[in-house]
Amino acid sequence: MAGTMASEAIAAHMRPPETSLDTSVETSREAPRDVAREALSISRLRVTDFRSYDHAGLDLDTRPVVLTGENGAGKTNLLEAVSLLVPGRGLRAVPFAELCRKRGAGGWAVAADVFDGQADMRIGTGIEPQEAGAGETRTRQVRIDGQVQSSAGVLAEYVRIVWLTPAMDRLFVEAASGRRRFLDRLVMGFDPSHGTRVNAYERAMRDRNRLLADNVKDASWLGALEAQMAEHGVAIAATRLDCVARLKGAIAATQEGAFPKALLALEGGLESDLSSAVAVDVEDQFARHLCEMRTRDQGAGRALDGPHRSDLLVRHEAKDMEADKCSTGEQKALLIGMILANARLLARHTGHAPLLLLDEVAAHLDRDRRAALFDEITALGAQAWMTGTDRSLFEAIEPRAQCFQVEAGQIRTVTNK
């Protein structure tokens, strides 16, 4: 019975729009007449057995979404649900099994009606309840307009999302791996196949590492894996360089304002080689290098060269200072400026602004920067989803937004001041 119920939930995007999964949710169904549908937007969101929610939903227009409530009320859970409308593990990057509600059926489902700037589509994703004796790894299912998709990777062709979470506040001071993941999410907005290439590169690298660890001397086998690493690795480096170049141009074209301009650079061996040689030559050179470094990499237990070692370097332009040396507030402002520049780029690239997920974004901004952020969002026309514990932080955007109070897994509409 539980399995049947969860299966129906995963297909919730096929239900007629007037059907509500959560009658406790008060909604504002009609969009203002002066709101243009030029941005990517969600008109209907439903979650089932997801995190703290058994059944919950929102019916929306295209305006920004403000979710307020106490810590632990479930605000970020809704942003996480939206983040699963693109490939990957969402904004918290956890195994899919961890998204299941405690004491739920053992699966979860997210369903959304999305307007992509040209047409409406219904997207559903989730995992089925786990069968007795099954392993912990479960692949999530994806449906678009009722059609089962071969993988979640196809979502990158339909939905673009940019997010900012409190965990990213330390992006500039922690390990380079976080900055690479951040950059790769930005790249996928322009090249949806980028994620597939990153996964293929990492699979080949893991297989090579395993062979080296097992002291396998099969030159043809190792050579085939190194050829794959070279092919995918050079493509990864090239698309990252292209994205950084686009972002640098967008930032340079931005007028001075509340958010400081960032100077960007990409540090890495392949990226450096691509600046002076054509891709096919760099690919051949990298494959040869991997072959020559087998003994070294075997001793290290991992590949010491490749795009998995690259780093995104960021400087505060006006202060001519590395981002990691700036104050916490300046780092946050730099990051917001980069996010907004990327959103503007995507709007020009795709014809509509992406969804923005901004978790606790206003908490550490002063009044002027909060107002500037809200004005940027309005000018962009983006459906930005913002969370916070203090409703007063959003008073500057309340008249231009749709506001909800989240309390213990329940969502109610808030009348604007």
Contacts in CASP RR format, 6 or more apart in sequence:
PFRMAT RR
TARGET T0000
AUTHOR 0000-0000-0000
METHOD contacts of the structure
MODEL  1
MAGTMASEAIAAHMRPPETSLDTSVETSREAPRDVAREALSISRLRVTDF
RSYDHAGLDLDTRPVVLTGENGAGKTNLLEAVSLLVPGRGLRAVPFAELC
RKRGAGGWAVAADVFDGQADMRIGTGIEPQEAGAGETRTRQVRIDGQVQS
SAGVLAEYVRIVWLTPAMDRLFVEAASGRRRFLDRLVMGFDPSHGTRVNA
YERAMRDRNRLLADNVKDASWLGALEAQMAEHGVAIAATRLDCVARLKGA
IAATQEGAFPKALLALEGGLESDLSSAVAVDVEDQFARHLCEMRTRDQGA
GRALDGPHRSDLLVRHEAKDMEADKCSTGEQKALLIGMILANARLLARHT
GHAPLLLLDEVAAHLDRDRRAALFDEITALGAQAWMTGTDRSLFEAIEPR
AQCFQVEAGQIRTVTNK
2 104 0 8 1.000
2 105 0 8 1.000
2 106 0 8 1.000
2 129 0 8 1.000
3 105 0 8 1.000
3 128 0 8 1.000
3 129 0 8 1.000
5 105 0 8 1.000
6 48 0 8 1.000
6 49 0 8 1.000
6 105 0 8 1.000
6 106 0 8 1.000
6 107 0 8 1.000
6 108 0 8 1.000
6 109 0 8 1.000
6 128 0 8 1.000
6 129 0 8 1.000
7 128 0 8 1.000
9 48 0 8 1.000
9 49 0 8 1.000
9 108 0 8 1.000
9 109 0 8 1.000
9 111 0 8 1.000
10 48 0 8 1.000
10 109 0 8 1.000
10 111 0 8 1.000
10 124 0 8 1.000
10 125 0 8 1.000
10 126 0 8 1.000
10 127 0 8 1.000
10 128 0 8 1.000
10 141 0 8 1.000
10 143 0 8 1.000
11 111 0 8 1.000
11 124 0 8 1.000
11 143 0 8 1.000
11 146 0 8 1.000
12 21 0 8 1.000
12 46 0 8 1.000
12 48 0 8 1.000
12 109 0 8 1.000
12 111 0 8 1.000
12 124 0 8 1.000
13 46 0 8 1.000
13 111 0 8 1.000
13 112 0 8 1.000
13 113 0 8 1.000
13 122 0 8 1.000
13 123 0 8 1.000
13 124 0 8 1.000
13 143 0 8 1.000
13 145 0 8 1.000
13 146 0 8 1.000
14 122 0 8 1.000
14 143 0 8 1.000
14 146 0 8 1.000
15 111 0 8 1.000
17 44 0 8 1.000
17 113 0 8 1.000
20 57 0 8 1.000
20 59 0 8 1.000
21 46 0 8 1.000
21 48 0 8 1.000
21 55 0 8 1.000
21 56 0 8 1.000
21 57 0 8 1.000
22 46 0 8 1.000
22 55 0 8 1.000
22 56 0 8 1.000
22 57 0 8 1.000
22 411 0 8 1.000
24 410 0 8 1.000
24 411 0 8 1.000
24 412 0 8 1.000
25 56 0 8 1.000
25 57 0 8 1.000
25 58 0 8 1.000
25 59 0 8 1.000
25 410 0 8 1.000
25 411 0 8 1.000
25 412 0 8 1.000
26 411 0 8 1.000
26 412 0 8 1.000
26 413 0 8 1.000
27 58 0 8 1.000
27 59 0 8 1.000
27 60 0 8 1.000
27 413 0 8 1.000
28 59 0 8 1.000
28 60 0 8 1.000
28 61 0 8 1.000
28 402 0 8 1.000
28 413 0 8 1.000
29 59 0 8 1.000
29 61 0 8 1.000
30 61 0 8 1.000
31 37 0 8 1.000
31 61 0 8 1.000
31 62 0 8 1.000
31 63 0 8 1.000
32 61 0 8 1.000
32 63 0 8 1.000
35 61 0 8 1.000
35 62 0 8 1.000
35 63 0 8 1.000
36 62 0 8 1.000
36 381 0 8 1.000
37 62 0 8 1.000
37 115 0 8 1.000
37 117 0 8 1.000
38 117 0 8 1.000
38 351 0 8 1.000
38 352 0 8 1.000
38 353 0 8 1.000
38 381 0 8 1.000
39 62 0 8 1.000
39 117 0 8 1.000
39 347 0 8 1.000
39 352 0 8 1.000
39 353 0 8 1.000
39 354 0 8 1.000
39 380 0 8 1.000
39 381 0 8 1.000
39 382 0 8 1.000
39 383 0 8 1.000
40 114 0 8 1.000
40 115 0 8 1.000
40 116 0 8 1.000
40 117 0 8 1.000
40 159 0 8 1.000
40 160 0 8 1.000
40 352 0 8 1.000
40 353 0 8 1.000
40 354 0 8 1.000
40 355 0 8 1.000
40 382 0 8 1.000
40 383 0 8 1.000
41 60 0 8 1.000
41 61 0 8 1.000
41 62 0 8 1.000
41 114 0 8 1.000
41 115 0 8 1.000
41 355 0 8 1.000
41 383 0 8 1.000
42 58 0 8 1.000
42 60 0 8 1.000
42 82 0 8 1.000
42 112 0 8 1.000
42 113 0 8 1.000
42 114 0 8 1.000
42 115 0 8 1.000
42 355 0 8 1.000
42 383 0 8 1.000
43 59 0 8 1.000
43 60 0 8 1.000
43 61 0 8 1.000
43 62 0 8 1.000
43 113 0 8 1.000
43 114 0 8 1.000
43 115 0 8 1.000
43 120 0 8 1.000
44 57 0 8 1.000
44 58 0 8 1.000
44 59 0 8 1.000
44 60 0 8 1.000
44 111 0 8 1.000
44 112 0 8 1.000
44 113 0 8 1.000
45 57 0 8 1.000
45 58 0 8 1.000
45 60 0 8 1.000
45 78 0 8 1.000
45 81 0 8 1.000
45 82 0 8 1.000
45 110 0 8 1.000
45 111 0 8 1.000
45 112 0 8 1.000
46 55 0 8 1.000
46 56 0 8 1.000
46 57 0 8 1.000
46 109 0 8 1.000
46 110 0 8 1.000
46 111 0 8 1.000
46 112 0 8 1.000
47 53 0 8 1.000
47 55 0 8 1.000
47 56 0 8 1.000
47 57 0 8 1.000
47 77 0 8 1.000
47 78 0 8 1.000
47 81 0 8 1.000
47 108 0 8 1.000
47 109 0 8 1.000
47 110 0 8 1.000
47 111 0 8 1.000
48 54 0 8 1.000
48 55 0 8 1.000
48 108 0 8 1.000
48 109 0 8 1.000
48 110 0 8 1.000
48 111 0 8 1.000
49 100 0 8 1.000
49 101 0 8 1.000
49 104 0 8 1.000
49 105 0 8 1.000
49 106 0 8 1.000
49 107 0 8 1.000
49 108 0 8 1.000
49 109 0 8 1.000
50 56 0 8 1.000
50 77 0 8 1.000
50 81 0 8 1.000
50 99 0 8 1.000
50 100 0 8 1.000
50 101 0 8 1.000
50 108 0 8 1.000
50 109 0 8 1.000
50 110 0 8 1.000
51 74 0 8 1.000
51 77 0 8 1.000
51 80 0 8 1.000
51 81 0 8 1.000
51 99 0 8 1.000
51 101 0 8 1.000
51 108 0 8 1.000
52 72 0 8 1.000
52 74 0 8 1.000
52 77 0 8 1.000
52 101 0 8 1.000
52 408 0 8 1.000
52 409 0 8 1.000
53 74 0 8 1.000
53 77 0 8 1.000
53 101 0 8 1.000
53 409 0 8 1.000
54 101 0 8 1.000
54 104 0 8 1.000
56 78 0 8 1.000
56 409 0 8 1.000
56 410 0 8 1.000
56 411 0 8 1.000
57 411 0 8 1.000
58 65 0 8 1.000
58 78 0 8 1.000
58 404 0 8 1.000
58 411 0 8 1.000
60 383 0 8 1.000
60 402 0 8 1.000
61 402 0 8 1.000
62 115 0 8 1.000
62 381 0 8 1.000
62 383 0 8 1.000
63 383 0 8 1.000
63 400 0 8 1.000
63 401 0 8 1.000
63 402 0 8 1.000
64 374 0 8 1.000
64 377 0 8 1.000
64 378 0 8 1.000
64 382 0 8 1.000
64 383 0 8 1.000
64 384 0 8 1.000
64 385 0 8 1.000
64 386 0 8 1.000
64 397 0 8 1.000
64 400 0 8 1.000
64 401 0 8 1.000
64 402 0 8 1.000
65 383 0 8 1.000
65 384 0 8 1.000
65 385 0 8 1.000
65 386 0 8 1.000
65 401 0 8 1.000
65 402 0 8 1.000
65 403 0 8 1.000
65 404 0 8 1.000
66 386 0 8 1.000
66 387 0 8 1.000
66 394 0 8 1.000
66 397 0 8 1.000
66 398 0 8 1.000
66 401 0 8 1.000
66 402 0 8 1.000
66 403 0 8 1.000
66 404 0 8 1.000
67 75 0 8 1.000
67 78 0 8 1.000
67 79 0 8 1.000
67 385 0 8 1.000
67 386 0 8 1.000
67 387 0 8 1.000
67 388 0 8 1.000
67 403 0 8 1.000
67 404 0 8 1.000
67 406 0 8 1.000
67 411 0 8 1.000
68 75 0 8 1.000
68 387 0 8 1.000
68 388 0 8 1.000
68 389 0 8 1.000
68 390 0 8 1.000
68 391 0 8 1.000
68 394 0 8 1.000
68 403 0 8 1.000
68 404 0 8 1.000
68 405 0 8 1.000
68 406 0 8 1.000
68 414 0 8 1.000
69 75 0 8 1.000
69 388 0 8 1.000
69 389 0 8 1.000
69 391 0 8 1.000
69 405 0 8 1.000
69 406 0 8 1.000
69 407 0 8 1.000
70 389 0 8 1.000
70 407 0 8 1.000
71 389 0 8 1.000
73 406 0 8 1.000
73 407 0 8 1.000
73 408 0 8 1.000
73 409 0 8 1.000
74 406 0 8 1.000
74 409 0 8 1.000
75 359 0 8 1.000
75 387 0 8 1.000
75 388 0 8 1.000
75 406 0 8 1.000
76 91 0 8 1.000
76 92 0 8 1.000
76 165 0 8 1.000
76 359 0 8 1.000
76 387 0 8 1.000
78 385 0 8 1.000
78 406 0 8 1.000
78 411 0 8 1.000
79 91 0 8 1.000
79 163 0 8 1.000
79 357 0 8 1.000
79 359 0 8 1.000
79 385 0 8 1.000
79 387 0 8 1.000
80 90 0 8 1.000
80 91 0 8 1.000
80 92 0 8 1.000
80 99 0 8 1.000
81 110 0 8 1.000
82 110 0 8 1.000
82 112 0 8 1.000
82 161 0 8 1.000
82 355 0 8 1.000
82 357 0 8 1.000
82 385 0 8 1.000
83 90 0 8 1.000
83 91 0 8 1.000
83 161 0 8 1.000
83 163 0 8 1.000
83 357 0 8 1.000
84 90 0 8 1.000
84 110 0 8 1.000
84 125 0 8 1.000
84 126 0 8 1.000
84 140 0 8 1.000
85 110 0 8 1.000
85 112 0 8 1.000
85 114 0 8 1.000
85 123 0 8 1.000
85 125 0 8 1.000
85 155 0 8 1.000
85 159 0 8 1.000
85 161 0 8 1.000
85 355 0 8 1.000
86 155 0 8 1.000
86 156 0 8 1.000
86 159 0 8 1.000
86 160 0 8 1.000
86 161 0 8 1.000
86 188 0 8 1.000
87 152 0 8 1.000
87 153 0 8 1.000
87 155 0 8 1.000
87 156 0 8 1.000
87 188 0 8 1.000
87 195 0 8 1.000
88 152 0 8 1.000
88 153 0 8 1.000
89 95 0 8 1.000
89 96 0 8 1.000
91 163 0 8 1.000
91 165 0 8 1.000
91 357 0 8 1.000
91 359 0 8 1.000
92 165 0 8 1.000
93 181 0 8 1.000
95 136 0 8 1.000
95 137 0 8 1.000
96 108 0 8 1.000
96 126 0 8 1.000
96 127 0 8 1.000
96 138 0 8 1.000
96 139 0 8 1.000
96 140 0 8 1.000
97 127 0 8 1.000
97 130 0 8 1.000
97 136 0 8 1.000
97 138 0 8 1.000
99 108 0 8 1.000
99 127 0 8 1.000
100 106 0 8 1.000
100 107 0 8 1.000
100 108 0 8 1.000
100 127 0 8 1.000
101 108 0 8 1.000
105 129 0 8 1.000
106 129 0 8 1.000
106 130 0 8 1.000
107 126 0 8 1.000
107 127 0 8 1.000
107 128 0 8 1.000
107 129 0 8 1.000
107 130 0 8 1.000
108 126 0 8 1.000
108 127 0 8 1.000
109 124 0 8 1.000
109 125 0 8 1.000
109 126 0 8 1.000
110 124 0 8 1.000
110 125 0 8 1.000
110 126 0 8 1.000
111 122 0 8 1.000
111 123 0 8 1.000
111 124 0 8 1.000
111 125 0 8 1.000
112 122 0 8 1.000
112 123 0 8 1.000
112 124 0 8 1.000
113 120 0 8 1.000
113 121 0 8 1.000
113 122 0 8 1.000
114 120 0 8 1.000
114 121 0 8 1.000
114 122 0 8 1.000
114 123 0 8 1.000
114 158 0 8 1.000
114 159 0 8 1.000
115 121 0 8 1.000
116 158 0 8 1.000
116 159 0 8 1.000
116 352 0 8 1.000
117 351 0 8 1.000
117 352 0 8 1.000
121 144 0 8 1.000
121 145 0 8 1.000
121 158 0 8 1.000
122 143 0 8 1.000
122 144 0 8 1.000
122 145 0 8 1.000
122 146 0 8 1.000
123 142 0 8 1.000
123 143 0 8 1.000
123 144 0 8 1.000
123 155 0 8 1.000
123 158 0 8 1.000
123 159 0 8 1.000
124 141 0 8 1.000
124 142 0 8 1.000
124 143 0 8 1.000
124 144 0 8 1.000
125 140 0 8 1.000
125 141 0 8 1.000
125 142 0 8 1.000
125 143 0 8 1.000
125 152 0 8 1.000
125 155 0 8 1.000
126 140 0 8 1.000
126 141 0 8 1.000
126 142 0 8 1.000
127 138 0 8 1.000
127 139 0 8 1.000
127 140 0 8 1.000
127 141 0 8 1.000
128 138 0 8 1.000
128 141 0 8 1.000
130 138 0 8 1.000
140 152 0 8 1.000
141 148 0 8 1.000
142 148 0 8 1.000
142 149 0 8 1.000
142 151 0 8 1.000
142 152 0 8 1.000
142 153 0 8 1.000
142 154 0 8 1.000
142 155 0 8 1.000
143 149 0 8 1.000
144 154 0 8 1.000
144 155 0 8 1.000
144 158 0 8 1.000
149 155 0 8 1.000
153 192 0 8 1.000
153 195 0 8 1.000
153 196 0 8 1.000
156 188 0 8 1.000
156 189 0 8 1.000
156 192 0 8 1.000
156 193 0 8 1.000
156 195 0 8 1.000
157 192 0 8 1.000
159 355 0 8 1.000
160 189 0 8 1.000
160 346 0 8 1.000
160 350 0 8 1.000
160 354 0 8 1.000
160 355 0 8 1.000
161 354 0 8 1.000
161 355 0 8 1.000
161 356 0 8 1.000
161 357 0 8 1.000
162 185 0 8 1.000
162 186 0 8 1.000
162 339 0 8 1.000
162 342 0 8 1.000
162 343 0 8 1.000
162 346 0 8 1.000
162 354 0 8 1.000
162 355 0 8 1.000
162 356 0 8 1.000
162 357 0 8 1.000
163 185 0 8 1.000
163 356 0 8 1.000
163 357 0 8 1.000
163 358 0 8 1.000
163 359 0 8 1.000
164 335 0 8 1.000
164 336 0 8 1.000
164 339 0 8 1.000
164 356 0 8 1.000
164 357 0 8 1.000
164 358 0 8 1.000
164 359 0 8 1.000
164 361 0 8 1.000
165 357 0 8 1.000
165 359 0 8 1.000
165 360 0 8 1.000
166 359 0 8 1.000
166 360 0 8 1.000
166 363 0 8 1.000
168 182 0 8 1.000
168 335 0 8 1.000
169 328 0 8 1.000
169 331 0 8 1.000
169 332 0 8 1.000
169 335 0 8 1.000
169 364 0 8 1.000
171 178 0 8 1.000
171 179 0 8 1.000
171 182 0 8 1.000
171 331 0 8 1.000
171 335 0 8 1.000
172 179 0 8 1.000
172 314 0 8 1.000
172 322 0 8 1.000
172 323 0 8 1.000
172 324 0 8 1.000
172 326 0 8 1.000
172 331 0 8 1.000
172 334 0 8 1.000
172 335 0 8 1.000
173 324 0 8 1.000
173 331 0 8 1.000
176 309 0 8 1.000
176 310 0 8 1.000
176 311 0 8 1.000
176 312 0 8 1.000
179 311 0 8 1.000
179 312 0 8 1.000
180 308 0 8 1.000
180 310 0 8 1.000
180 311 0 8 1.000
180 312 0 8 1.000
182 312 0 8 1.000
183 240 0 8 1.000
183 243 0 8 1.000
183 244 0 8 1.000
183 266 0 8 1.000
183 312 0 8 1.000
184 194 0 8 1.000
184 195 0 8 1.000
184 198 0 8 1.000
184 240 0 8 1.000
186 243 0 8 1.000
186 247 0 8 1.000
186 342 0 8 1.000
187 194 0 8 1.000
187 195 0 8 1.000
187 239 0 8 1.000
187 240 0 8 1.000
187 242 0 8 1.000
187 243 0 8 1.000
188 194 0 8 1.000
188 195 0 8 1.000
189 346 0 8 1.000
189 349 0 8 1.000
189 354 0 8 1.000
190 239 0 8 1.000
190 242 0 8 1.000
190 243 0 8 1.000
190 246 0 8 1.000
190 345 0 8 1.000
190 346 0 8 1.000
190 349 0 8 1.000
191 239 0 8 1.000
191 242 0 8 1.000
191 243 0 8 1.000
194 236 0 8 1.000
194 239 0 8 1.000
197 232 0 8 1.000
197 233 0 8 1.000
197 235 0 8 1.000
197 236 0 8 1.000
197 239 0 8 1.000
198 232 0 8 1.000
198 236 0 8 1.000
200 228 0 8 1.000
200 232 0 8 1.000
201 228 0 8 1.000
201 229 0 8 1.000
201 232 0 8 1.000
201 233 0 8 1.000
201 236 0 8 1.000
201 307 0 8 1.000
201 308 0 8 1.000
202 308 0 8 1.000
204 225 0 8 1.000
204 226 0 8 1.000
204 228 0 8 1.000
204 229 0 8 1.000
204 232 0 8 1.000
205 225 0 8 1.000
205 229 0 8 1.000
205 303 0 8 1.000
205 308 0 8 1.000
207 225 0 8 1.000
208 222 0 8 1.000
208 225 0 8 1.000
208 226 0 8 1.000
208 229 0 8 1.000
208 290 0 8 1.000
208 297 0 8 1.000
208 303 0 8 1.000
209 297 0 8 1.000
209 301 0 8 1.000
209 302 0 8 1.000
209 303 0 8 1.000
211 218 0 8 1.000
211 221 0 8 1.000
211 222 0 8 1.000
211 225 0 8 1.000
212 222 0 8 1.000
212 294 0 8 1.000
212 297 0 8 1.000
212 298 0 8 1.000
212 299 0 8 1.000
212 301 0 8 1.000
213 298 0 8 1.000
213 301 0 8 1.000
215 298 0 8 1.000
216 222 0 8 1.000
222 291 0 8 1.000
222 294 0 8 1.000
223 287 0 8 1.000
223 290 0 8 1.000
223 291 0 8 1.000
226 287 0 8 1.000
226 290 0 8 1.000
226 291 0 8 1.000
227 287 0 8 1.000
229 286 0 8 1.000
229 287 0 8 1.000
229 290 0 8 1.000
229 303 0 8 1.000
229 306 0 8 1.000
230 283 0 8 1.000
230 284 0 8 1.000
230 286 0 8 1.000
230 287 0 8 1.000
230 290 0 8 1.000
231 283 0 8 1.000
233 270 0 8 1.000
233 286 0 8 1.000
233 306 0 8 1.000
233 307 0 8 1.000
234 270 0 8 1.000
234 274 0 8 1.000
234 279 0 8 1.000
234 282 0 8 1.000
234 283 0 8 1.000
234 286 0 8 1.000
235 279 0 8 1.000
236 270 0 8 1.000
236 307 0 8 1.000
237 268 0 8 1.000
237 269 0 8 1.000
237 270 0 8 1.000
237 271 0 8 1.000
237 274 0 8 1.000
237 307 0 8 1.000
237 310 0 8 1.000
238 274 0 8 1.000
238 279 0 8 1.000
240 266 0 8 1.000
240 271 0 8 1.000
240 307 0 8 1.000
240 310 0 8 1.000
241 266 0 8 1.000
241 271 0 8 1.000
241 274 0 8 1.000
244 264 0 8 1.000
244 265 0 8 1.000
244 266 0 8 1.000
244 312 0 8 1.000
246 345 0 8 1.000
247 264 0 8 1.000
247 338 0 8 1.000
247 341 0 8 1.000
247 342 0 8 1.000
247 345 0 8 1.000
248 263 0 8 1.000
248 264 0 8 1.000
250 341 0 8 1.000
250 342 0 8 1.000
250 344 0 8 1.000
250 345 0 8 1.000
251 261 0 8 1.000
251 262 0 8 1.000
251 264 0 8 1.000
251 337 0 8 1.000
251 338 0 8 1.000
251 341 0 8 1.000
252 261 0 8 1.000
254 261 0 8 1.000
254 337 0 8 1.000
254 341 0 8 1.000
256 318 0 8 1.000
257 372 0 8 1.000
258 333 0 8 1.000
258 368 0 8 1.000
258 369 0 8 1.000
258 372 0 8 1.000
258 373 0 8 1.000
259 333 0 8 1.000
259 334 0 8 1.000
259 336 0 8 1.000
259 337 0 8 1.000
259 340 0 8 1.000
259 369 0 8 1.000
259 372 0 8 1.000
259 373 0 8 1.000
260 316 0 8 1.000
260 317 0 8 1.000
260 318 0 8 1.000
260 319 0 8 1.000
260 330 0 8 1.000
260 333 0 8 1.000
260 334 0 8 1.000
260 337 0 8 1.000
261 317 0 8 1.000
261 318 0 8 1.000
262 314 0 8 1.000
262 315 0 8 1.000
262 316 0 8 1.000
262 317 0 8 1.000
262 323 0 8 1.000
262 334 0 8 1.000
262 337 0 8 1.000
262 338 0 8 1.000
263 314 0 8 1.000
263 315 0 8 1.000
263 316 0 8 1.000
263 317 0 8 1.000
264 312 0 8 1.000
264 313 0 8 1.000
264 314 0 8 1.000
264 315 0 8 1.000
264 338 0 8 1.000
265 312 0 8 1.000
265 313 0 8 1.000
266 310 0 8 1.000
266 311 0 8 1.000
266 312 0 8 1.000
266 313 0 8 1.000
267 310 0 8 1.000
267 311 0 8 1.000
267 312 0 8 1.000
267 313 0 8 1.000
268 306 0 8 1.000
268 307 0 8 1.000
268 309 0 8 1.000
268 310 0 8 1.000
268 311 0 8 1.000
269 305 0 8 1.000
269 306 0 8 1.000
269 310 0 8 1.000
270 282 0 8 1.000
270 286 0 8 1.000
270 306 0 8 1.000
270 307 0 8 1.000
270 310 0 8 1.000
271 307 0 8 1.000
271 310 0 8 1.000
273 282 0 8 1.000
273 285 0 8 1.000
273 286 0 8 1.000
274 282 0 8 1.000
277 285 0 8 1.000
286 305 0 8 1.000
286 306 0 8 1.000
289 305 0 8 1.000
290 297 0 8 1.000
290 303 0 8 1.000
290 305 0 8 1.000
293 303 0 8 1.000
293 304 0 8 1.000
293 305 0 8 1.000
296 304 0 8 1.000
297 303 0 8 1.000
297 304 0 8 1.000
313 322 0 8 1.000
314 322 0 8 1.000
314 323 0 8 1.000
314 334 0 8 1.000
314 338 0 8 1.000
315 321 0 8 1.000
315 322 0 8 1.000
315 323 0 8 1.000
316 322 0 8 1.000
316 323 0 8 1.000
316 326 0 8 1.000
316 330 0 8 1.000
316 334 0 8 1.000
319 326 0 8 1.000
319 330 0 8 1.000
323 330 0 8 1.000
323 331 0 8 1.000
323 334 0 8 1.000
324 331 0 8 1.000
326 334 0 8 1.000
328 364 0 8 1.000
329 364 0 8 1.000
332 364 0 8 1.000
332 365 0 8 1.000
333 365 0 8 1.000
333 369 0 8 1.000
336 361 0 8 1.000
336 365 0 8 1.000
336 369 0 8 1.000
336 373 0 8 1.000
339 356 0 8 1.000
340 373 0 8 1.000
340 376 0 8 1.000
340 380 0 8 1.000
343 353 0 8 1.000
343 354 0 8 1.000
343 356 0 8 1.000
343 380 0 8 1.000
343 382 0 8 1.000
344 353 0 8 1.000
344 380 0 8 1.000
346 353 0 8 1.000
346 354 0 8 1.000
347 353 0 8 1.000
347 354 0 8 1.000
347 380 0 8 1.000
347 382 0 8 1.000
353 380 0 8 1.000
353 381 0 8 1.000
353 382 0 8 1.000
353 383 0 8 1.000
354 382 0 8 1.000
355 382 0 8 1.000
355 383 0 8 1.000
355 384 0 8 1.000
355 385 0 8 1.000
356 377 0 8 1.000
356 382 0 8 1.000
356 383 0 8 1.000
356 384 0 8 1.000
356 385 0 8 1.000
357 384 0 8 1.000
357 385 0 8 1.000
358 384 0 8 1.000
358 385 0 8 1.000
358 386 0 8 1.000
358 387 0 8 1.000
359 386 0 8 1.000
359 387 0 8 1.000
360 387 0 8 1.000
360 388 0 8 1.000
360 389 0 8 1.000
361 373 0 8 1.000
361 386 0 8 1.000
361 387 0 8 1.000
362 370 0 8 1.000
362 373 0 8 1.000
362 386 0 8 1.000
362 388 0 8 1.000
362 393 0 8 1.000
362 394 0 8 1.000
363 388 0 8 1.000
363 389 0 8 1.000
363 390 0 8 1.000
363 393 0 8 1.000
365 373 0 8 1.000
370 393 0 8 1.000
370 396 0 8 1.000
371 396 0 8 1.000
374 394 0 8 1.000
374 396 0 8 1.000
374 397 0 8 1.000
374 400 0 8 1.000
377 384 0 8 1.000
377 397 0 8 1.000
378 397 0 8 1.000
378 400 0 8 1.000
386 394 0 8 1.000
388 394 0 8 1.000
391 403 0 8 1.000
391 405 0 8 1.000
391 414 0 8 1.000
394 401 0 8 1.000
394 403 0 8 1.000
395 417 0 8 1.000
398 416 0 8 1.000
398 417 0 8 1.000
399 416 0 8 1.000
399 417 0 8 1.000
401 416 0 8 1.000
402 413 0 8 1.000
403 413 0 8 1.000
403 414 0 8 1.000
403 416 0 8 1.000
404 411 0 8 1.000
404 412 0 8 1.000
404 413 0 8 1.000
404 414 0 8 1.000
405 411 0 8 1.000
405 412 0 8 1.000
405 414 0 8 1.000
END
